[in-house]
């Protein structure tokens, strides 16, 4: 099977159609403040006592140092967390 890069069911993916990372994440983390490129919040993928989920507010990348989940803004985050 031939792999089509940057393509989902024949529709070309364009990152410009995604919301800005800060605006997207601030809807899900209301207390989010833009202080630096990377910020820490409580992880929504596991029970988290201290903020272990790091969000990149410029690229949309995220990584949890508690449970190891990582990805880029919309694809993984929406499919894993938001119903």
C-alpha positions in Angstrom: 0.0 0.0 0.0 1.4 3.4 -1.0 1.6 5.9 1.8 0.4 9.4 1.0 2.3 12.0 3.0 0.3 14.9 4.4 -2.9 13.5 3.1 -6.0 12.1 4.8 -8.5 10.3 2.6 -7.5 12.2 -0.5 -7.8 15.6 1.3 -4.6 17.6 1.5 -3.9 18.7 5.1 -3.0 22.4 5.6 -1.8 23.5 9.0 -3.0 27.0 8.3 -6.6 25.8 8.8 -5.8 24.9 12.4 -6.4 27.4 15.2 -3.5 29.2 16.8 -2.1 26.9 19.5 -2.6 29.4 22.4 -6.2 30.0 21.4 -6.9 26.2 21.1 -5.3 25.2 24.4 -6.7 28.1 26.4 -10.2 26.8 25.6 -9.3 23.5 27.4 -7.1 25.0 30.1 -8.9 28.2 31.2 -6.1 29.3 33.5 -3.4 29.1 30.8 -1.2 32.2 30.6 1.2 32.9 27.8 4.5 33.3 29.6 6.9 31.4 27.4 7.0 29.1 24.4 6.4 26.1 26.6 4.0 26.0 29.6 3.1 23.3 32.1 -0.5 22.3 33.0 -2.1 19.4 34.8 -2.3 16.4 32.4 -5.8 15.6 31.2 -4.7 12.0 30.1 -4.1 10.8 33.7 -4.6 11.8 37.3 -2.0 14.5 37.9 -1.0 16.1 41.2 1.5 18.4 39.7 1.6 20.0 36.3 3.4 17.5 34.1 1.9 18.2 30.7 4.0 20.6 28.7 2.4 22.6 25.9 4.2 24.4 23.1 2.2 27.5 22.5 3.9 28.3 19.2 3.9 24.9 17.4 1.0 23.2 19.2 3.2 20.2 20.3 2.5 18.6 23.7 4.2 16.1 25.9 3.4 14.7 29.4 6.4 13.8 31.5 4.1 11.7 33.8 2.4 9.3 31.4 4.5 9.8 28.3 1.7 10.9 25.9 2.9 13.3 23.2 1.8 14.7 19.9 0.7 17.8 18.0 -2.3 19.9 19.0 -5.4 18.8 17.1 -4.8 15.3 15.8 -3.8 13.4 19.0 -5.4 15.7 21.5 -8.9 15.7 19.9 -8.9 12.0 19.2 -7.7 11.1 22.7 -9.3 13.6 25.0 -12.2 15.5 23.6 -15.4 13.6 22.7 
